[in-house]
Amino acid sequence: MSSSPMFLTKDEISELTKRFQHSAQLKILRAMGIEHRIRPDGSLVVLRSHIEHLLGDAAKVRKEKVTEPNWKALNASRS
């Protein structure tokens, strides 16, 4: 059973923000509304579960949305 690490790796934070410097990453995370913490060395900590909740749930909702015809309108046009 493999489990994901609790925090995003520095490479994952770089990929998420498209930035490499901690100060630039910080600005992007704030703009995206992503909760984070700053370590004493200036590096950033982001909970993986927070990202999965923010981005994963949003994608799931979009996929599950099913549209159907307006049956009342179709039936009304036949009358």
N, C-alpha and C positions, 0 to 999 in steps of 0.2 A: 504494500500500500504506500504510494508516494503522496506526499503532501507538499503543497506550495509553501514557500517561506512566508512568514507573517508580514514582512515589509517588502516593498519593491526594491529591486537592486538599483545600483547607481545607473546601470545601463538602461533599465526600464524607465527610470525617471527621466533620463535623457531622451529616450524614445517618446515618452508621453509629452514632454514639453518642447521637444525639438531644440533644446538648449543644453550647453555643456557646463557653463559656469553656474555655481550655486546661486548667485544673486539673480541671474536671469531666470533660472528655474523657479525661484521663489516668486518672482513677478507673475510668471505664467500660471503657477499653481493657484495663486491668489485670484487671478483673473478667471480661472476655470471653476473657482469655488471648491477646490480640493483641500481638505483638511490635511495638515502636515505639522511637523515639529522640526525645529532647527537644533542640531547637535552642537555641542561646544566648539567643534572644529569647523562649523559652518555648513556641513553637509545636511541633507534633508532626509527626513523619515516620513514615509507615506505608507499607511496601512493598505495592504493588498485588498482586504475585505471592503474597505471604503471605496476603492476604485471599482471593484466588481459590482458593488451596490449601485454606484452612480452611473457607470457606463454599461454594465452588464444588464441590469434590470431595464434600462431605457431601451436597449436593443431588443430585449425579449418582448417588451410591450409592443414595439413597432411590428415585429414579426407576427405576433398573435392577432393583430387587428384584422378583422375580416369585414369586408364591405359587402352588402347585399343590395339588390335593387329595391327601389321604393315600390313595394307591391301595391300599395293603395293608389299611387299615381298610375301604375300600369292598368289596374282594374278600372279606374275611373275613365281612362281613355277608351276602353272597350264599350262603355255605355253610350 
